Amino acid sequence: MERWMVGKRTVIVGLDGVPYGLIKKLTEDGVMPNTGKITQEGIFRQMTSSIPEISSVAWSSIITGANPGEHGIFGFTELSEGSYRLSFPNFTNLKAKPFWKIQPNKKSAIINVPSTYPAERLNGILIAGFVALDPNKAIYPPSLIEELKKLDYRIDVNAKQAHQSKELFLRNLNNTLEARIATYRHLWDKEDWDYFMLVFTSTDRLSHFLWDAYEEKSHRYHSFFLNYLRRIDEVIGEIDEQAAKRNYDKLVLLSDHGFERLNKMIYVNKYLRDCGFLKLKDIPAKSFNDIENGTVAFALDPGRIYLNIEGKYPRGSVKRSETDKVIEKLVETFKNFTVDAEPVINQIYHKEEIYEGALVDRAPDLVLMPNAGFDLKANIKTDKLWDNSAFTGKHTYDDAFLLVKCLPSSESKGYCNSAIPEKVNVSDIIKII
């Protein structure tokens, strides 16, 4: 494997969903002074995410260096093989090795990386991130469970509270962040870690529900948004200082995708129905099991299009010899997709363009990337083409960030300003760590 930097010990801090543009602005405005100092001392890059630009796919690429055609994670949801039953891939479905398995002799502390549930045995500790269904299966070794309970550790923010009470949600955001900070401090000195990786996922929840608060200075929660990032910056400064004292080689700060304003949620399966590509037994459908004979294609979040191929699905209607022709029709149809006279789709990718590896056959046949302001959803139960959302922010592909600082003891110090190319993708991170 190509390596961009040498070195033996690395600290990685992930800020889920924090855009390059946001880091740039908040460091320039003095909201994140510690991060700003690191941008002056290290190398700061705008980074592209995975396709699609969702956390389970992007973090899987970050920790393995593989693209989805190699690691096998294409989204938060899949259909179980040979059926229309929705399933949720987890860490057992990851087919490429994460960096701590590539170098199993190194001691690793892995905290809150999405899609690492259930926690697996490793040389160190692993506390799984979203989606961790059972806390007892989310933590390795199990002896850590009682320690984390005393720290009031929680896997994730309770996002449902945002629909009930914004104040309750904000309190939960703060409590989750403080518990994460307490956990990092508790574990930092437990061992002389070779890899220490900590991900703050609450930044993603913050942006989903309060992106409007960031953009609008008069917004009631504008100060809350800035103070949340200010608090994380304090922790980044602390980690930077501690990593230098502990003779780490590199400090890597990064996000998995960017964020922007959300205006409309677009329901892709409704559009496929309207255009005659998707047929359902009942309307509204109860589940994907309502897909009927005659269906040409259907969508899974967030804009993944699958052909309903004979032999692959129970009521497959597309012969393999016809797939090119069908895909051509779908592409033309999506090019003409508008809502309120605005074109919805910015880019349409064929799977062969974006994926490689042994698992490409499992990939969506097409992936749609929307124009700014639109978020693509696959809800098969709705009869609406679009809707407003409780979310005010959505993911973006081309505005993740990477910030690398070589620490005083590092063998890599001379490479910090030259080793990392201008164009970086999330799958390149393993070349640094």
Residue pairs with C-beta under 8 A, 6 or more apart in sequence:
1 65
1 430
1 431
2 431
3 431
4 415
4 419
4 420
4 421
4 428
4 431
4 432
5 250
5 404
5 406
5 412
5 415
5 416
5 419
5 420
5 431
5 432
6 411
6 412
6 415
7 249
7 250
7 406
7 410
7 411
7 412
8 194
8 249
8 411
9 193
9 194
9 195
9 247
9 248
9 249
9 250
10 194
10 195
10 196
10 248
10 249
10 250
10 251
10 252
10 432
10 433
11 196
11 197
11 239
11 243
11 248
11 250
11 251
11 252
12 195
12 196
12 197
12 198
12 252
12 253
12 254
12 433
13 197
13 198
13 199
13 200
13 236
13 239
13 251
13 252
13 253
13 254
14 59
14 62
14 113
14 197
14 198
14 199
14 200
14 253
14 254
14 255
14 256
15 199
15 200
15 203
15 232
15 253
15 254
15 255
16 55
16 114
16 199
16 200
16 201
16 202
16 203
16 204
16 255
16 256
17 55
17 203
17 204
17 207
17 208
17 255
17 256
17 257
17 258
17 259
17 395
18 203
18 207
18 229
18 255
18 258
18 259
18 401
19 255
19 258
19 259
19 260
19 396
19 399
19 400
19 401
20 45
20 46
20 47
20 255
20 258
20 399
20 400
20 401
21 258
21 399
22 214
22 229
22 258
22 259
23 32
23 35
23 39
23 44
23 401
23 403
24 44
26 32
26 35
26 226
26 229
26 233
27 33
27 35
27 36
27 39
28 36
30 36
31 226
31 229
31 230
31 233
32 229
32 230
32 232
32 233
32 236
33 233
33 237
34 233
34 234
34 236
34 237
34 240
35 233
35 236
35 237
35 253
35 403
37 237
37 240
38 236
38 240
38 251
38 253
38 403
38 405
39 403
41 405
42 251
42 403
42 404
42 405
42 406
42 416
43 402
43 403
43 404
43 405
43 416
43 417
43 419
43 420
44 401
44 402
44 403
45 401
45 402
45 403
45 420
45 422
45 424
46 398
46 399
46 400
46 401
46 424
47 254
47 255
47 400
47 401
47 402
47 424
47 425
47 426
48 397
48 398
48 400
48 423
48 424
48 425
48 426
49 58
49 256
49 257
49 258
49 395
49 396
49 397
49 398
49 400
49 425
49 426
50 57
50 58
50 60
50 61
50 67
50 68
50 256
50 257
50 426
50 427
51 57
51 68
51 349
51 354
51 367
51 369
51 397
52 74
52 75
52 301
52 302
52 303
52 304
52 367
52 369
53 257
53 258
53 395
53 396
53 397
54 75
54 76
54 257
54 301
54 302
54 395
55 76
55 114
55 115
55 130
55 201
55 204
55 256
55 257
56 73
56 75
56 76
56 89
56 114
56 115
57 68
57 73
57 74
57 75
58 256
58 257
58 400
58 426
59 113
59 114
59 115
59 129
59 199
59 256
60 66
60 68
60 71
60 73
60 94
60 96
60 115
61 67
61 68
61 71
61 425
61 426
61 427
62 254
62 256
62 426
62 427
62 429
62 430
63 98
63 99
63 113
63 116
63 430
64 70
64 71
64 94
64 96
64 97
64 98
64 99
64 427
64 430
65 96
65 99
65 427
65 428
65 429
65 430
65 431
66 96
66 357
66 427
67 354
67 355
67 356
67 357
67 427
68 74
68 355
68 359
68 363
69 351
69 355
69 356
69 357
69 358
69 359
69 360
69 363
70 95
70 96
70 356
70 357
70 358
70 359
71 94
71 95
71 96
71 357
71 359
72 89
72 93
72 94
72 95
72 96
72 359
72 362
73 89
73 93
73 94
73 115
74 304
74 362
74 363
74 364
75 89
75 300
75 301
75 302
75 304
76 88
76 89
76 131
76 301
77 86
77 87
77 88
77 89
77 300
77 301
77 378
78 86
78 87
78 88
78 89
78 300
78 362
79 85
79 86
79 87
79 288
79 300
79 306
79 313
80 86
80 87
82 312
82 313
82 314
83 313
83 314
84 287
84 288
84 289
84 291
84 313
84 314
85 288
85 289
86 287
86 288
88 131
89 115
90 115
90 117
90 118
90 131
91 115
91 116
91 117
91 118
91 119
91 120
91 128
92 118
94 115
95 358
95 359
98 116
99 195
99 430
99 433
100 106
100 108
100 110
100 122
100 123
100 124
100 195
101 122
102 430
103 194
104 122
104 123
105 123
106 123
106 194
106 195
107 123
107 124
107 191
107 192
107 193
107 194
107 195
108 122
108 123
108 124
108 125
108 126
108 193
108 194
108 195
108 196
108 197
109 124
109 125
109 187
109 188
109 190
109 191
109 193
109 195
109 196
109 197
110 116
110 122
110 124
110 125
110 126
110 127
110 195
110 197
111 125
111 127
111 180
111 183
111 184
111 187
111 197
111 198
111 199
112 127
112 128
112 129
112 155
112 180
112 198
112 199
112 200
112 201
113 128
113 129
113 197
113 199
114 129
114 130
114 131
114 199
114 201
114 256
115 129
115 130
115 131
116 126
116 128
116 129
117 128
117 129
117 131
117 132
117 133
117 137
117 138
118 128
118 132
118 134
118 137
118 138
119 126
119 127
119 128
119 137
119 138
119 139
119 140
120 126
120 140
121 140
122 140
124 191
124 193
124 195
125 139
125 140
125 141
125 144
125 187
125 190
126 139
126 140
127 138
127 139
127 144
127 148
127 153
127 183
128 137
128 138
128 139
128 155
129 155
129 156
129 199
129 201
130 155
130 156
130 201
131 156
132 138
132 155
132 156
135 145
135 155
136 142
136 145
138 155
139 145
139 148
147 186
148 183
151 179
151 182
151 183
151 186
152 175
152 179
152 182
153 179
153 180
153 182
153 183
154 175
154 176
154 179
156 176
156 201
156 202
156 205
157 169
157 172
157 173
157 176
157 201
157 202
157 205
158 169
158 172
159 169
159 205
159 208
159 209
161 168
161 169
161 172
162 169
162 205
162 209
162 390
163 390
166 209
166 221
169 209
170 221
170 224
173 202
173 205
173 206
173 228
174 228
176 202
177 200
177 202
177 228
177 231
177 232
180 198
180 200
180 202
181 235
184 198
184 235
184 239
188 196
188 242
192 246
195 433
196 248
198 239
200 232
202 228
203 228
203 229
203 232
203 255
206 225
206 228
207 214
207 259
207 393
208 391
208 392
208 393
208 394
209 390
209 391
209 392
209 393
210 221
210 224
210 225
210 392
210 393
211 259
211 260
211 261
211 262
211 391
211 392
211 393
212 219
212 261
212 392
212 393
213 219
213 220
213 221
213 222
213 224
213 225
213 392
214 222
214 225
214 226
215 261
216 222
236 253
239 251
240 251
240 405
243 251
243 407
244 407
244 408
244 409
247 407
247 409
248 407
248 409
248 410
249 406
249 407
249 409
249 410
249 411
249 412
250 404
250 405
250 406
250 407
250 410
250 412
250 432
250 433
251 404
251 405
251 407
252 402
252 403
252 404
252 429
252 432
252 433
253 401
253 402
253 403
253 404
254 400
254 401
254 402
254 403
254 426
254 429
255 400
255 401
256 400
256 426
257 395
257 396
257 397
257 399
257 400
258 395
258 396
258 397
258 398
258 399
258 400
258 401
259 393
259 394
259 395
259 396
259 399
260 372
260 373
260 393
260 394
260 396
260 399
261 372
261 373
261 392
261 393
261 394
262 373
262 375
262 389
262 391
262 392
262 393
262 394
263 373
263 374
264 339
264 373
264 374
264 375
264 386
264 387
264 388
265 375
265 377
265 386
265 387
265 388
265 389
265 391
266 339
266 344
266 370
266 374
266 375
266 376
266 377
266 385
266 386
267 377
267 378
267 379
267 382
267 384
267 385
267 386
267 387
268 299
268 303
268 305
268 368
268 376
268 377
268 378
269 278
269 298
269 299
269 378
269 379
269 380
270 382
270 383
270 384
270 385
271 337
271 385
272 278
272 297
272 298
272 299
273 279
273 280
274 385
275 333
276 296
277 295
277 296
277 297
277 330
277 333
278 291
278 295
278 296
278 297
278 298
279 291
279 292
279 293
279 294
279 295
280 290
280 291
280 292
280 380
281 290
281 291
281 292
282 290
283 383
284 381
284 382
284 383
285 291
285 380
285 381
286 381
287 380
287 381
288 298
288 380
290 380
291 298
291 308
291 313
291 315
292 315
293 315
293 317
294 317
295 308
295 315
295 317
296 307
296 308
296 317
296 318
296 326
296 330
297 305
297 306
297 307
297 308
297 318
297 326
297 330
297 365
298 305
298 306
298 308
298 378
298 380
299 305
299 306
299 376
299 378
300 306
300 364
300 378
301 376
301 377
301 378
302 375
302 376
302 377
302 378
302 395
303 367
303 368
303 369
303 370
303 376
303 378
304 364
304 366
304 367
304 368
304 378
305 330
305 364
305 365
305 366
305 367
305 368
306 364
306 365
307 318
307 323
307 326
307 327
307 365
308 315
308 316
308 317
308 318
309 316
309 318
309 319
309 320
309 323
310 316
310 317
310 318
310 319
310 320
311 320
318 326
323 365
327 350
327 365
327 366
330 366
331 348
331 366
334 344
334 345
334 348
334 366
334 368
335 345
335 348
337 343
337 344
337 345
338 344
339 374
339 385
339 386
342 371
343 371
344 370
344 371
344 374
344 376
345 368
345 369
345 370
345 371
346 369
346 370
346 371
346 372
347 368
347 369
348 366
348 367
348 368
348 369
349 366
349 367
349 368
349 369
350 365
350 366
351 360
351 363
351 364
351 365
351 366
351 367
352 360
354 367
355 363
368 376
369 397
370 376
375 389
375 391
375 394
375 395
400 426
402 420
402 424
402 429
404 416
404 420
404 432
405 416
406 412
406 413
406 415
406 416
407 413
412 419
420 432
